[in-house]
Amino acid sequence: MIGNRGTSNVHGTTDNHGTTDNHGPAGHPLRGNGRARTALLLSGATLASAVLTGGTTAQAAPAPASGARAAVPVLTWTPCVQPGGPPGQECAQLTVPVDYRAPHGPTMQLAVSRILSTSPGERRGTLVVVPGGPGNSGVQRLTQKAPALQAQLGGAYDLVAFDPRGVGGSSKAACGIDEKDRRVDKLRSWPGAGGDISENVARSRRIAEACARNGGAAVRSLSSLNQARDLDRFRQALGEQKVSVWSNSYGSYVTVIYAERFGHRTDRVVLDSSGDPDHRRVARRWLANAGPAVEERFADFAAWASDPAREAPGQEPGLRLAERPEEVRSLVVALAERLERQPKERTDTEGIALDGAILRHTLWGTLYNDNSFPVLARLIRDARDPAAVVAIPGDVKKPLSDQDAAVFMGVICNDVTWPGSVAGYERRVAADRARYPLTGGLPANIAPCAFWQNPEREKPVRITGEGPANILMIQARRDPATPHSGALAMQRALGDRARLVTVERGGHGVYLGIRNPCGDAAVTKFLLTGERPERDISCGV
């Protein structure tokens, strides 16, 4: 999660960096329900702008004539039904400025998608699906979640989404990061044996230098604030006065920035699995919260992995790791520390040994959903067996693409300034490892952001209670990625603008994710009727 703020614009008509909130001149043709069927032609200045197509870099554009203004962007929709998605899905390309402070300068293309309501008589608006990340695809999430949304909401909404800058079908942004530095367990700065961070420091320097040398304007433009501005440009292109939003994880931070800057353009806003919006630390705060969050959530796995039911007939052998939950925790901590010192070489992937970083990386990811517990138990079982060949998790086997790595790091590094003292990180890692050994010091460790070079970085957005009271938050009590404490911080910042639904279980991504009927019903009712609970509520297991 992430943020930025210049001048607050909750009630104004333009974002202070040039994003207009109008729909163009009078007579802009709209469908009766408020959705644009056609769009105004791009101005000559915008057409003259160089376009960042997939895999290209920003090009200089001619200077616009004095007084020129950006026109409403054109969307040309074509069928693009996706595997597993519903019929009728369409895709288009949305043109956005690389730099909103120069709205007529170089541009990028964002992949956008929509699934129109099949019941025009029931339609009440447009719902934007905002993905997590940084780096997740909105188009992919729309494809995956559309059938469940349609079942819950009927024809109440057109469903839309976009791939953020650098992601999926959108214009690429790349740094030229060395392949050896692009494995996800390397991009996440897991300390080495005994908490040593020397390798993390060297890798962070290499990545930051590569992005400064090769990333250009495209990488410098990767930020949560620009993603919020892109969302509003999408709204304009759709011809909507207001949009509703369902956001998840990091996407909730983008959405709350949108609600801060463009609150008058929001209809009904759902923040699912929110993080602390501390504008002074942003992603550093999210990471700091991960230590206690993983410890709390791990109790669910420990109970599962010590349950005698794991040894019932028909169960996979060896997934009951201990007789008591506290023993599960002790053996996992000891195993991770041993693998830090002596990685297990017997794996199914040439060139990759199972070390403490991969074990902890897998642990954190599998805590997102109870259904993944067997994956973690199997890895622990095989890591402890000298004769077993360990299956390296799929997301570790191959490095991320250069584009994905650039987005992963670029957003969090552009959003806010990080401390640069290596000695400071060493002290914080040692303290964090002692307090939260399951995460091994990662939450306090150094990242490329410590050496990041972006003189164009904007001020972080401070989230406030100013704006419409149209926000519903939903949160799992034991979330390993965006803990409940962070959601409470988000709610305090929003004040009376938000109500909180707490689901009394573990997991990440609640609505239509962890299958809690009470929580799902609360969100569905809000999206259909606009009614929020009178006060914060709790939903049992």
QUIDAKA-V234514 format. One record per residue. N is the residue number from 1. RES is the residue in one letter. BURIAL is # if it has 16 or more other C-alpha atoms within 10 Angstrom, else .. Layout:
((N/RES/BURIAL) (N/RES/BURIAL))
This chain:
((1/M/#) (2/I/#) (3/G/#) (4/N/#) (5/R/#) (6/G/.) (7/T/.) (8/S/#) (9/N/#) (10/V/#) (11/H/#) (12/G/.) (13/T/.) (14/T/.) (15/D/#) (16/N/.) (17/H/.) (18/G/#) (19/T/#) (20/T/#) (21/D/#) (22/N/#) (23/H/#) (24/G/#) (25/P/.) (26/A/.) (27/G/.) (28/H/.) (29/P/.) (30/L/.) (31/R/.) (32/G/.) (33/N/.) (34/G/#) (35/R/#) (36/A/#) (37/R/.) (38/T/#) (39/A/#) (40/L/#) (41/L/.) (42/L/.) (43/S/.) (44/G/.) (45/A/#) (46/T/#) (47/L/.) (48/A/#) (49/S/#) (50/A/#) (51/V/#) (52/L/#) (53/T/#) (54/G/#) (55/G/.) (56/T/.) (57/T/#) (58/A/#) (59/Q/.) (60/A/.) (61/A/#) (62/P/.) (63/A/.) (64/P/#) (65/A/.) (66/S/.) (67/G/.) (68/A/.) (69/R/.) (70/A/#) (71/A/#) (72/V/#) (73/P/#) (74/V/#) (75/L/#) (76/T/.) (77/W/.) (78/T/.) (79/P/.) (80/C/.) (81/V/#) (82/Q/.) (83/P/.) (84/G/.) (85/G/#) (86/P/#) (87/P/.) (88/G/.) (89/Q/#) (90/E/#) (91/C/#) (92/A/#) (93/Q/#) (94/L/#) (95/T/#) (96/V/#) (97/P/#) (98/V/#) (99/D/#) (100/Y/#) (101/R/.) (102/A/#) (103/P/#) (104/H/#) (105/G/#) (106/P/#) (107/T/#) (108/M/#) (109/Q/#) (110/L/#) (111/A/#) (112/V/#) (113/S/#) (114/R/#) (115/I/#) (116/L/#) (117/S/#) (118/T/.) (119/S/.) (120/P/.) (121/G/.) (122/E/.) (123/R/#) (124/R/#) (125/G/#) (126/T/#) (127/L/#) (128/V/#) (129/V/#) (130/V/#) (131/P/#) (132/G/#) (133/G/#) (134/P/#) (135/G/#) (136/N/#) (137/S/#) (138/G/#) (139/V/#) (140/Q/#) (141/R/#) (142/L/#) (143/T/#) (144/Q/#) (145/K/#) (146/A/#) (147/P/#) (148/A/.) (149/L/#) (150/Q/#) (151/A/.) (152/Q/#) (153/L/#) (154/G/#) (155/G/#) (156/A/#) (157/Y/#) (158/D/#) (159/L/#) (160/V/#) (161/A/#) (162/F/#) (163/D/#) (164/P/#) (165/R/#) (166/G/#) (167/V/#) (168/G/#) (169/G/#) (170/S/#) (171/S/#) (172/K/#) (173/A/#) (174/A/#) (175/C/#) (176/G/#) (177/I/#) (178/D/.) (179/E/.) (180/K/.) (181/D/#) (182/R/#) (183/R/#) (184/V/#) (185/D/#) (186/K/#) (187/L/#) (188/R/#) (189/S/#) (190/W/#) (191/P/#) (192/G/#) (193/A/#) (194/G/.) (195/G/#) (196/D/.) (197/I/#) (198/S/.) (199/E/.) (200/N/#) (201/V/#) (202/A/.) (203/R/#) (204/S/#) (205/R/#) (206/R/#) (207/I/#) (208/A/#) (209/E/#) (210/A/#) (211/C/#) (212/A/#) (213/R/.) (214/N/.) (215/G/#) (216/G/#) (217/A/#) (218/A/#) (219/V/#) (220/R/#) (221/S/#) (222/L/#) (223/S/#) (224/S/#) (225/L/#) (226/N/#) (227/Q/#) (228/A/#) (229/R/#) (230/D/#) (231/L/#) (232/D/#) (233/R/#) (234/F/#) (235/R/#) (236/Q/#) (237/A/#) (238/L/#) (239/G/#) (240/E/#) (241/Q/#) (242/K/#) (243/V/#) (244/S/#) (245/V/#) (246/W/#) (247/S/#) (248/N/#) (249/S/#) (250/Y/#) (251/G/#) (252/S/#) (253/Y/#) (254/V/#) (255/T/#) (256/V/#) (257/I/#) (258/Y/#) (259/A/#) (260/E/#) (261/R/#) (262/F/#) (263/G/#) (264/H/#) (265/R/#) (266/T/#) (267/D/#) (268/R/#) (269/V/#) (270/V/#) (271/L/#) (272/D/#) (273/S/#) (274/S/#) (275/G/#) (276/D/#) (277/P/#) (278/D/#) (279/H/#) (280/R/#) (281/R/#) (282/V/#) (283/A/#) (284/R/#) (285/R/#) (286/W/#) (287/L/#) (288/A/#) (289/N/#) (290/A/#) (291/G/#) (292/P/#) (293/A/#) (294/V/#) (295/E/#) (296/E/#) (297/R/#) (298/F/#) (299/A/#) (300/D/#) (301/F/#) (302/A/#) (303/A/#) (304/W/#) (305/A/#) (306/S/#) (307/D/#) (308/P/.) (309/A/.) (310/R/#) (311/E/.) (312/A/.) (313/P/.) (314/G/.) (315/Q/.) (316/E/.) (317/P/.) (318/G/.) (319/L/#) (320/R/#) (321/L/#) (322/A/#) (323/E/.) (324/R/#) (325/P/#) (326/E/.) (327/E/.) (328/V/#) (329/R/#) (330/S/.) (331/L/.) (332/V/#) (333/V/#) (334/A/.) (335/L/#) (336/A/#) (337/E/#) (338/R/#) (339/L/#) (340/E/#) (341/R/.) (342/Q/.) (343/P/#) (344/K/#) (345/E/.) (346/R/#) (347/T/#) (348/D/.) (349/T/#) (350/E/.) (351/G/.) (352/I/#) (353/A/#) (354/L/#) (355/D/#) (356/G/#) (357/A/#) (358/I/#) (359/L/#) (360/R/#) (361/H/#) (362/T/#) (363/L/#) (364/W/#) (365/G/.) (366/T/#) (367/L/#) (368/Y/#) (369/N/#) (370/D/.) (371/N/.) (372/S/.) (373/F/#) (374/P/#) (375/V/.) (376/L/#) (377/A/#) (378/R/#) (379/L/#) (380/I/#) (381/R/#) (382/D/#) (383/A/#) (384/R/.) (385/D/.) (386/P/.) (387/A/.) (388/A/.) (389/V/#) (390/V/#) (391/A/#) (392/I/#) (393/P/#) (394/G/.) (395/D/.) (396/V/#) (397/K/#) (398/K/.) (399/P/#) (400/L/#) (401/S/.) (402/D/#) (403/Q/#) (404/D/#) (405/A/#) (406/A/#) (407/V/#) (408/F/#) (409/M/#) (410/G/#) (411/V/#) (412/I/#) (413/C/#) (414/N/#) (415/D/#) (416/V/#) (417/T/#) (418/W/#) (419/P/.) (420/G/.) (421/S/.) (422/V/.) (423/A/.) (424/G/.) (425/Y/#) (426/E/#) (427/R/.) (428/R/#) (429/V/#) (430/A/#) (431/A/.) (432/D/#) (433/R/#) (434/A/.) (435/R/.) (436/Y/#) (437/P/#) (438/L/#) (439/T/#) (440/G/#) (441/G/#) (442/L/#) (443/P/#) (444/A/#) (445/N/#) (446/I/#) (447/A/#) (448/P/#) (449/C/#) (450/A/#) (451/F/#) (452/W/#) (453/Q/#) (454/N/#) (455/P/.) (456/E/.) (457/R/#) (458/E/#) (459/K/#) (460/P/#) (461/V/#) (462/R/#) (463/I/#) (464/T/#) (465/G/.) (466/E/#) (467/G/#) (468/P/#) (469/A/#) (470/N/#) (471/I/#) (472/L/#) (473/M/#) (474/I/#) (475/Q/#) (476/A/#) (477/R/#) (478/R/#) (479/D/#) (480/P/#) (481/A/#) (482/T/#) (483/P/#) (484/H/#) (485/S/#) (486/G/#) (487/A/#) (488/L/#) (489/A/#) (490/M/#) (491/Q/#) (492/R/#) (493/A/#) (494/L/#) (495/G/.) (496/D/#) (497/R/#) (498/A/#) (499/R/#) (500/L/#) (501/V/#) (502/T/#) (503/V/#) (504/E/#) (505/R/#) (506/G/#) (507/G/#) (508/H/#) (509/G/#) (510/V/#) (511/Y/#) (512/L/#) (513/G/.) (514/I/#) (515/R/.) (516/N/#) (517/P/.) (518/C/#) (519/G/#) (520/D/#) (521/A/.) (522/A/#) (523/V/#) (524/T/#) (525/K/.) (526/F/#) (527/L/#) (528/L/.) (529/T/.) (530/G/.) (531/E/.) (532/R/#) (533/P/.) (534/E/.) (535/R/.) (536/D/.) (537/I/.) (538/S/#) (539/C/#) (540/G/.) (541/V/.))
